[in-house]
């Protein structure tokens, strides 16, 4: 797509690859970041229309004490590619609308970042000017996820990762790949990315 105002950058990658860390660095550089995952959870919890749809399709156990029942949803949705697709199709239109509203509120910035694990799956990358794939070895990702989320066991994590698009396939849709498996320093890569985007966005 052509360059838009503001310039929109997508950051994606597999679970545990380090998308959020890359986004945190960019945010510290003054770049606004839209976290699709965080906003999706908030919308799933507070949008009554979406909430009703989720309960209709996945059952009343999807919510517990007015909170998302993450354990139930993880076991129910992530073990089935069909259910995962259905959930994404329900949630994505609401997140897309929310993102467009956020863009309008931040249109005075050099560029904006959209962080999303599903950027390739949903085709959302096509609506952005520049896309970045954060890459890390599977073993590294599993270790990170187990450390940050002790409630998940290894087999559950592997199932979730296996349901995600393969790195080799997803990275082909992106303009740049950042390696975050610890072999290369992350900060210089992100600073280089930041400067590259600033140059492109001002053309």
N, C-alpha and C positions, 0 to 999 in steps of 0.2 A: 504494500500500500504506500501511498505518498506520505510525505512528512506532514504530520498534523500539528496543531498548536493547542495544547502543549504536546511535546514529543513524548511518546509513550514507550516504556521499556518493560518487557516481561522477563521475570526471573523464575525459572522452573528447575526441576530436578527430582530425582527419586527421594523417597522418604529417608531421612537421615543423612542426606548428601551435604546439607549445610546452607540451604537457601536462605534461611532466616538470619544466619550469621553474615552472609554477603549483604543482605538487605539492611542489617543493623549498621554495618560500616557505611553504606551509602546514606543512610538516614543521619548518621553522625556528620556526614559531609553536607548536610542541609537538604537532602533530597527526600521529599515525601514518599512514603511507601504504603501501598494498600495491600494488606494481608488478606487474601481471599479466604484462607482457611479460618482465620479468626472471625471475619465478617460473616462467613457462612454459618458458623456455630451460633453467632449472635442472632442472625436472621431466623435460623431453624428454631431457636428458643422463643423469639419474641414476635415473629410474624404469624398471626393466627391462621391465615389462609394456608401458608406452607405447613404449619404445624398439623393442621387437620389433614392435609394430603399425606403427610408422612405417617400419621396414625392409621389412615385408611389403607395404606399400602403395606406397612410393616408392623402394625399392631400397637395397642395401647402401651406395651412395654417399652416403646421407643422413648418414652418420657417417664421419669420417676421423681416425685416431689418437685414438680415444675422445673426439672432439669433434664438435659439430654442424658439418656441412659447409654453412656458410651460403651460399656461392656456388652450390652445386648446388641447395639447397632454394629459394633465391630464383629461380633460372632455371626450375626445374621447377614450383614451386607458384604463384608470383605471376604467371606468364604464362597461368595457366588458372584461371578462376573455379570450375570443378568441383573441381580439385585443392585449391584454397585452402579451399573449403567442407569437403572431406574432412579436410584437416589440422586445421581448426578444430574439427570434430566429434570428432576423436580426442583433441585436447589439452584442450578446454574442460572436460570432466567432471573431469579430474584437477586443473585449476586451481581449479575451483569448490570441490572438496573441501578443497584446500589453503587457500583463502581463508576458508572457514567455520571451519577450525581456527585460523587467525590471528585472526579476529574474537573467538573465545572467549578467546584469550590477552590481548586488548587491550580487554576490555569495560568497563574502568573509566575510559575516556577520554570527553571531551565529545562527540566524534564521530570517525569513522574514514573514511579516504578510500581508494577503490579506483580506481587508474589503469588504464585499459584502452582500447586502440584499438578493441576489438571489442564494446564495451558495448552498442551498439545492435544490431549484427549478430547477437549471440548471444541477445539478449533479456534480458541481465543487468541492464539498467537497471531492469527491473520488480521486481527483488529489493532495490532500494535506495530510500532515502527521498527523495533529492534528487540530481539529475543536472546536471552542468555541461558545456557544450560550449565547447572552446577553438577559436577561429576565426582563420584567417590566410589571406591571399591565396595562391593557388596558386604564383605566381612567387616569393613570399617563402619559401614552404615548400621549394620546389625548391632555392633558393639555400642555405638552412640545411642541408638534407640533404647537399648536395654538399660543403659546408664541413666538416661533422662526419664524413662517411663518404666519403672520396675514392676508395674502391674501387668505389663505385657510379657508373655513368655516367648522364647526364641522361635518356636514353631509358628506362633501367631504372627510374629513379625515377618517371617519368611513368606507366609501366605499373602500378607499385604503387599510386600515387595514384588512377589511374583505376579500379582494382579495389576501392577503398574506397567506402563509402557517401557520397553527395553531402552537402555541408555543409547545404544548404537542407532536405534531407530529415531528416538526423540531428538537427539542432538542434531540430526540432519535438518530439522526444521528451525534451528537456531542460528543466529549470526555469530555467536561466540560461545566457547566452552571454557569454564573456569574449573580447574582441578583443585579439589578440596579433600584429598585423601592423606594430607600431611607430608607428601613428598616435595611439594612446592609451597613456598610461603604464600599465604592467601592475600595478605594486605597489599603487596605490590601488584598482584593481579587485579584486585578490585580498583585500586587507584588508576591503573592503566585503563581499565574499563570506563571508569568515570570520565577521564580525560578524553577518551575516544568518543564517548557519547556526546560530551559537550561540543566537540568539533563538528560531529555529524548534525546535531540538532540545530546548529547555528547556520548551516548552509542554506 
